[in-house]
């Protein structure tokens, strides 16, 4: 393929089997980090920008502004640089320094808010900042990944379609939930074709998206301190994972498979592990991996960072090579809920 713009290279499907991840069924990951922006958010960013163009929202005087924990910011900076659109990206202290440098190198203005919102996160603080800027600067346009129908539409059109056409119909599909765009889009597509796939939304402890109590989170990607407008809870299965489990699974997958995955991917695979004993033998299980692990080298894969936030127990369990197949004795019924904890 010869592309006119780098962001057009976002659509190549790649699936990897994790042999032996669970003993009774096959586990696969759909790698979304193999594009110029390094994450699944390139699909989202491209759809949102091109939708705004098609609707006449963008013109030469417009500047974009968006809230991001990292990956969408990099993706928007990639698309906007190629299209010559000025963009301001509002981040927080959990955003990887590598991601911030990446955005700035592509020409984006990066603003970092530091005050936590009432739920202990930064999302509402980022949105409040954007709201104030919009009121003062009429030339600013907020694409708003949390409310834009272009977000789930991107994954209904591309992500879900790739799975069906290139992988086939999985028996189980595990999807991490941040803005919930990927989950909502995949749910729409799989239900539109009456697929029997059991879809599990995976979130992080401390996120309020599934209705759990708010709490501080350290790993960007999954979870929110404010439920996104595009999220609709219509009875799909859910699993909530504690961040130490994310770190353990990320590190063990790296050492066992030579695959350096991002935090959201580790969280999603921890959910596969958590309910593995409830999945029928011989099933084909697919987990969506939103990004690779290079942006997490200073966090998830850094011993000092892990020790300062979670203590030595996580590192001890990684070093002991704790069995992936341990599972948790929680039955997941239709529309059910499980938790993966240390």
N, C-alpha and C positions, 0 to 999 in steps of 0.2 A: 504493500500500500504506500502510495506517495500522497502525503497530506499537504494541504495548503497552510494549515495552522497546527501547532503541536497539540492543542486540545482535542483535535479530531482523532487522535490516536488513543482515545479512552475506551474503545469498545471491544478490545480483544479479550475473549474469555480464556481463563486459565484455571484448571482444576487439578488439585493434587490429592492423592490418596495418602492418608496417615496410617500406614500399615501397623496394625496392632494397637492403635490408640485405645480401642475397646475390643475385648476378645470375642464378642458375640455378633458384632455387626461391622460393616465397613464405614469408616469415617472419611469424608472428603472435605476440603476447603476450597472455596472459590476465591482466588487471589485477585484482589481489586487494586493492589498497589503497584501494578506493572504499567504505569502510564506516566506521562511527563509531570503530573502533579503529585503522583505517589499515593493516591487514595481514591476510594469510591466517590468522593465528593466532587471529582472532576465531572462525573455524570450529572450531578445535581447543579453545579455551577453553570455548566454549558446550557442546560435546559432553562434555568432561570434567566440567564442573560439573553438567550435567543428568544425566549418568550417575551421578555420586556421589549426587545427590538421589534418583534412582530406586532406587538400591541401599541407601538408608537411612543412608548414611555421614554426611550433613550433618544437623545439628540445631542448635538455638539456641546451644549452648555451644561449638560447633566454630569454630576459626579455621584458615584455610587457609595453607599455606606452599608456595612453588614457586621453583624455580631458573629464571632467565631471562637471556638476553643483551639483551632489550629488548622485542621485539614481543609475545611471549606475556605478558610482564608487563603491558603496556598493555592487552592484550585481557582478561586476567583481572581487572585493576582495573576495566575497563568492566563486565564481567558481575557482579562481586562488589558493586560500588557499587549497581547496579540491584537486586540481590537482597538487599542488606543483610548481606553476608557479610564479616567482617573477613579481610584477607589480608596476609601478609608476603611480599615479593618479594625474592629474593636475587640480586644482580647483581654485576658486576665492572667494572674500570676501562675496558673496551672498550664498555660500554653508553653509548649517546648521552645526554649531559646532558638533551637535550629529552625523551627517553623517561623518564628518571628523574623529571623535573619533572611529566610527564604522569601517571605512576603516583601520585605524591604528591598531585597536585591532585585525583585521583579518590578519595583517602582511603586508599590503600595505604601500609603501612609498607615502606620500602625499606632494605635492608641491602646494603652493598657490600663484598665480600671483596677483598683486595689481594694475597694470596700466590698465586703460580703453583703449579700441581700438577707432578707429576714429568714430565709430558709437555709442559710449557711453556705450558699453557693455564690456565683458571680453573674449568673445569667440575667437576672432582673436588673442588676447594676449596669450591665452592658446595654440592655434595652433602654433603661432610663437615660443613659448617656446619649444614645441614638435619638431618642425622642426629643431631648433638649436641642440637639444639633439640628434636627429637622425643622423645629419651630423657628430657629434663628437663621437657617440657610435654605431658602426655598429651592435652590438648584440641586439640593441633595435628594437622592432617591434611595429608599431602603427596599431591597428585594425581599427581605424577611423570610429566611429559610424555615422559620417555625410556623408560618401561616400560608406560604405560597403553595397553591395547588401544583405548581411546576415541580416541586420537590418530589412528592409521591409519583407524579406522572412520569418523571424521568426514570424511575425504577420499575414502574409498570411497563414502560415501553422498552427499556434496555435490559436492566438487571434480570428481571423475572423472565423475559423472553429468551435471553441468553441461556439461562438455566434450563429451560424446557427444550430449546433447540439443540444445545451443545452437550448437556449433561443428561437430559431426560427428566422424568418426574421422580424426585426423591421421595422416599417414604417419610422422612422428617427433614425439616428445614429450620435451622437456628439462625436468628437474625438479631444482632445487637441493636439497641434502641437509644438513639440520641435525640435528634429532631423527630424521629420515627418515620422519616420519609421512605427509607428503604423498606421497612416493615409494612407500612401502609400500601406502598406500591406493589409489593410482592403479594400481599394478601388479596388485593384487588384482582391481580392477574390470575393467580392460582384459583381463586373462586370463580372467575369468569369462565374458566375452562373446565370447571368441576373436577379439579385434580384432587385425589385423595390424600395429598400431602398434609401431614400434621405440622403446623407452623408454630414455632416457639419464639416469642419475643424475649430477649435477654437484656436485663438492666443491672445497674450497679447499686449496691447498698448505699443509702443516703439520697438516692434519686426519688423524686416525688411522682414520676410519670405513672407508675402503676398504683399509686395511692398509698405508698409506704411513707414512713416518717422521714423528714428531711434530715440530712446530716452532711458533714464535710466530706468531700471526695478529692482525691489527689491526682488521679489519672484522667487526662482529658479524653474525650471521645464519646463515651456512653454517659447516660444520666442527665437529668436536668433538675434545677431547683424551681422550675416553673413548667407546668405541663404545656407542651406545644399545641397550638390551635389545630394543627393537622392530625393530631393523634385522636383516634377513636377506639375505645375499648369495647369491642363487640364479641368478647368471649374467647379469643385465641389463648393458647397456653402461654404461661409466663414463668420465667425463672430469674431470680435475683441473686447476684454473685458478690461476695465480699472481695474487696480489692487485694488482700493477701492471696486469695485463690487465683486471681488474675496474674499476679506476679509469678507464683509458683508454676502455673501452666505455661506461661510465656517462656520461662527459662528452661523448663523441662522439654518443651517442644524444640527449642533451639538446640539443645544438647543431643536430643535423640534423633531429630530429623534434619538437622542443619538448616532449619527454617526460622528466620528471625521475624517474628510477627509483632504487630502493634498491640497495645493494651486492649483495645476493643476485641481483637481476634482472640486473645487469651481468655477474656471474659466469656466469650461465646463458646469456646471449647471447654471451659470449666463447666458450663451449663450442660453440654453434651455428656461430660463425665458424671455430673451430679445425678442425672436421671438415666444413666446408661443401663442400669439393671431393669428399667421399665420398658426398654425398647426391644421389640421382638428380634430374636436371632435372625440373621440374614438380611436385616434391613439395610437400605442405603441411606446414610445420614449425611447431609450437606450443611456445612457452616459457612456463612459468608465472612470473609476476612477483609475488613475495610481498608487496612493499610499494613505496610511492613514495619519492622521494628527499628529502623535507623533513627527515627525521630524520638525514640524512647531510650537511647543509649545512656542519657544522663539521668534517667528516672527509673523505669522498670528494671533496666539491666545494670543499674549502678548500685553497688553494695552499700555505699555510704548513704545514698538517698533512701534506700529501703530501710536500713537500720534506723535512721532518724525518724521515720514515720510509722513503722510497723514493728520494730524490734527484731531480735535475732531469730525468732521462731520460723519465719518464712524462709530465711536462708538455710536454716538447719534442715527443713523439710525438702528443699530443693537438693541440697547436698546428699540427703539420704535416698534420693531417687524414689520418692513415694509413688506407689503404683497408680497409674492413671485410672485403672479400672475399679477403684474402690467403690465409687458410686455413693449415693446417699439413700437411706431407706425412706424416701418420701414418694408416695404414689402420685403420679400426675394424671388427673382425670381430664376429660375434655373441658377446655376452658380453665384448667387447673393451674396451680401455682407451686413452685418449688423454690428452695433456697440452697445455695452452695456457700458454706461457711467453713472457716478454718477449724 
